[in-house]
Amino acid sequence: MCITSPDPLDILLHKQPTSPTTSFFQKVLFLIEDGSVQSYAQKDVYSSKRASVIRGQVVSKELNGLIGIRVSVVNDLKYGFTLTRSDGWFDIL
């Protein structure tokens, strides 16, 4: 059994909907909350004016999604890491 990160959609389904005026940054902050998609991220290093979500898929040579692969910012531990889901997809703030 491989460890994976939860699907962001599953987390959002348990949260209150955001207001139409909520900033992009506020809408995606749930990704770095405790027990969410991304682990060990230092919340104070993010800027509300310069943030993005990277979504990708880790695949094998046969193009099958790889489960439980650790994804992080190279040489920068302060952004923490995430793990690929059962289909190989990941999201990281």
Backbone bond lengths (Angstrom), bond angles and torsions (degrees), N, CA, C in turn:
res aa  C-N    CA-C-N  psi(-1)  N-CA   C-N-CA  omega(-1)  CA-C   N-CA-C  phi
1 M - - - 1.450 - - 1.525 109.14 -
2 C 1.306 117.17 128.35 1.461 122.42 -179.92 1.521 110.57 -97.70
3 I 1.314 115.32 147.11 1.464 121.28 175.11 1.520 107.70 -85.04
4 T 1.327 116.67 137.15 1.461 121.79 179.07 1.521 109.42 -132.83
5 S 1.314 116.48 167.93 1.461 121.70 171.09 1.522 108.01 -90.15
6 P 1.332 116.79 151.47 1.464 118.46 178.32 1.523 111.90 -68.78
7 D 1.306 116.10 157.93 1.460 122.25 175.68 1.531 107.89 -73.91
8 P 1.334 118.38 129.93 1.467 120.49 179.98 1.529 112.82 -54.93
9 L 1.313 117.57 -34.60 1.464 120.75 -179.82 1.528 111.12 -63.07
10 D 1.322 117.01 -39.02 1.464 120.56 178.17 1.525 111.01 -62.48
11 I 1.314 117.13 -37.48 1.467 121.09 178.64 1.524 110.12 -70.29
12 L 1.320 116.91 -44.32 1.467 120.99 -179.04 1.525 112.26 -61.99
13 L 1.313 117.78 -32.78 1.464 120.93 -179.75 1.528 112.45 -63.65
14 H 1.335 117.37 -19.71 1.464 122.01 179.95 1.526 112.31 -100.50
15 K 1.313 117.95 7.52 1.466 122.28 -178.71 1.522 110.03 -111.86
16 Q 1.320 114.63 158.47 1.464 120.27 174.43 1.522 108.39 -68.89
17 P 1.330 118.08 141.22 1.473 120.17 176.06 1.532 110.51 -61.76
18 T 1.315 115.75 146.48 1.463 119.91 179.37 1.522 110.15 -85.99
19 S 1.301 114.78 160.20 1.466 121.79 178.21 1.525 109.26 -73.95
20 P 1.327 118.03 152.52 1.474 120.48 176.98 1.537 112.84 -60.46
21 T 1.328 116.71 -21.09 1.471 119.79 -179.01 1.527 112.80 -92.93
22 T 1.325 117.36 -0.97 1.461 120.91 178.52 1.522 109.63 -65.15
23 S 1.334 116.26 135.72 1.469 120.31 -178.96 1.528 110.82 -69.44
24 F 1.325 115.00 158.34 1.467 120.85 176.53 1.523 109.89 -54.18
25 F 1.328 116.36 -45.93 1.463 121.52 -177.87 1.528 110.88 -58.36
26 Q 1.320 117.15 -46.36 1.463 120.45 179.46 1.532 111.23 -63.98
27 K 1.319 116.72 -33.86 1.469 120.47 -179.35 1.524 112.88 -69.60
28 V 1.330 117.34 -28.99 1.471 119.86 -176.15 1.529 113.86 -103.03
29 L 1.328 117.67 -2.40 1.467 120.55 179.80 1.528 113.03 -59.23
30 F 1.322 117.58 -24.72 1.464 120.23 179.52 1.533 111.43 -58.93
31 L 1.337 117.21 -23.16 1.467 120.54 -179.08 1.522 112.37 -61.66
32 I 1.352 117.01 -28.92 1.465 119.85 -176.73 1.526 112.81 -108.64
33 E 1.324 117.70 10.65 1.463 120.26 174.90 1.527 109.07 -68.71
34 D 1.322 116.16 157.29 1.464 120.66 177.72 1.525 110.11 -57.71
35 G 1.318 116.61 134.49 1.451 121.94 178.31 1.520 114.33 74.25
36 S 1.322 116.77 16.27 1.460 120.45 -177.98 1.524 110.40 -102.36
37 V 1.307 116.47 -146.91 1.461 123.46 -172.78 1.527 112.64 -74.50
38 Q 1.314 116.92 -39.84 1.461 122.34 -173.71 1.525 109.52 -111.01
39 S 1.315 117.76 133.61 1.464 122.53 -177.10 1.521 111.72 -108.31
40 Y 1.322 115.51 146.75 1.467 124.34 173.59 1.524 114.64 62.65
41 A 1.315 117.99 23.42 1.468 120.65 176.69 1.526 108.69 -79.34
42 Q 1.333 116.42 136.06 1.462 121.85 176.05 1.530 107.89 -85.62
43 K 1.310 116.22 106.36 1.466 121.50 -172.40 1.524 113.78 -58.60
44 D 1.318 117.43 -29.27 1.472 120.31 -176.32 1.530 113.79 -76.10
45 V 1.311 119.84 -6.42 1.472 120.90 -179.78 1.527 112.77 -88.97
46 Y 1.322 117.02 -8.96 1.468 120.70 -178.99 1.519 110.35 -87.51
47 S 1.313 115.57 145.22 1.463 122.14 177.19 1.524 108.78 -112.55
48 S 1.321 116.25 131.35 1.466 119.81 -179.68 1.521 111.95 -66.18
49 K 1.328 116.72 -18.43 1.468 120.78 -179.58 1.536 112.75 -92.47
50 R 1.341 116.78 -14.94 1.471 120.82 -178.68 1.518 109.65 -136.91
51 A 1.296 116.01 80.08 1.464 120.03 -179.92 1.521 109.38 -140.46
52 S 1.304 115.09 147.82 1.460 120.38 175.28 1.524 108.12 -150.07
53 V 1.301 115.08 161.61 1.458 121.25 175.45 1.519 106.80 -111.86
54 I 1.317 114.82 127.65 1.460 120.14 176.50 1.522 106.91 -99.40
55 R 1.308 116.01 125.43 1.467 121.77 177.00 1.521 107.03 -118.54
56 G 1.315 116.15 133.80 1.456 119.45 179.97 1.509 111.28 -156.16
57 Q 1.309 114.75 -179.77 1.458 120.85 178.99 1.519 108.98 -136.32
58 V 1.320 115.81 132.96 1.456 122.49 174.98 1.526 106.61 -98.03
59 V 1.339 115.41 124.81 1.464 119.79 -175.73 1.528 111.20 -128.54
60 S 1.321 114.98 159.70 1.463 122.13 174.83 1.525 109.19 -83.32
61 K 1.334 116.19 177.66 1.474 120.28 176.07 1.519 111.27 -58.71
62 E 1.323 115.68 -29.73 1.468 120.94 -179.36 1.531 111.78 -85.27
63 L 1.342 116.18 5.55 1.468 123.95 179.63 1.527 113.73 68.57
64 N 1.332 116.18 25.50 1.464 120.84 173.35 1.525 108.30 -89.08
65 G 1.332 117.52 138.41 1.459 121.03 177.73 1.519 110.95 -64.09
66 L 1.330 116.58 136.73 1.463 121.60 -179.91 1.522 109.44 -99.47
67 I 1.311 116.23 131.82 1.456 123.15 -174.80 1.529 111.69 -93.87
68 G 1.338 117.12 140.48 1.458 122.20 172.24 1.514 116.12 75.50
69 I 1.316 118.79 18.42 1.469 121.68 178.85 1.527 109.02 -80.74
70 R 1.319 116.44 132.42 1.468 121.49 179.80 1.526 109.44 -77.26
71 V 1.340 116.52 128.91 1.462 123.08 -179.83 1.524 107.59 -122.56
72 S 1.347 116.65 128.66 1.464 120.70 -179.50 1.522 109.80 -151.14
73 V 1.323 115.16 173.35 1.459 121.37 174.83 1.529 106.64 -80.42
74 V 1.313 117.22 126.78 1.462 121.79 -176.18 1.531 110.53 -58.75
75 N 1.324 116.00 130.05 1.467 123.59 175.81 1.520 113.74 57.78
76 D 1.327 119.21 27.98 1.461 121.35 179.38 1.528 109.66 -145.04
77 L 1.329 116.10 85.82 1.456 122.01 -174.52 1.522 113.89 -68.95
78 K 1.338 117.99 -18.11 1.467 119.44 -174.71 1.531 113.31 -66.25
79 Y 1.330 117.74 -16.81 1.465 121.14 177.73 1.527 112.37 -91.23
80 G 1.314 117.15 2.63 1.452 121.03 177.80 1.522 112.55 67.04
81 F 1.317 115.38 -153.09 1.466 120.39 -179.37 1.521 109.51 -153.73
82 T 1.302 115.33 167.16 1.455 122.61 172.20 1.521 107.56 -133.05
83 L 1.306 116.03 167.56 1.460 121.71 177.02 1.517 108.76 -118.51
84 T 1.334 115.76 144.91 1.463 118.37 178.56 1.528 110.01 -67.36
85 R 1.325 114.21 148.90 1.459 121.15 178.88 1.531 109.97 -82.84
86 S 1.313 117.42 -176.12 1.470 121.80 -174.59 1.524 113.33 -61.03
87 D 1.334 117.25 -22.22 1.470 121.54 178.98 1.529 112.78 -99.64
88 G 1.354 116.49 5.07 1.461 121.18 179.05 1.517 114.56 89.40
89 W 1.331 118.37 -6.44 1.465 121.65 -178.11 1.523 111.27 -79.74
90 F 1.328 116.23 151.07 1.464 122.76 177.27 1.528 109.60 -144.23
91 D 1.325 115.05 160.61 1.463 123.49 173.45 1.515 106.84 -137.01
92 I 1.340 117.16 135.67 1.456 121.10 178.83 1.525 108.80 -143.13
93 L 1.338 115.64 136.04 1.460 121.86 -179.66 1.515 109.20 -87.33
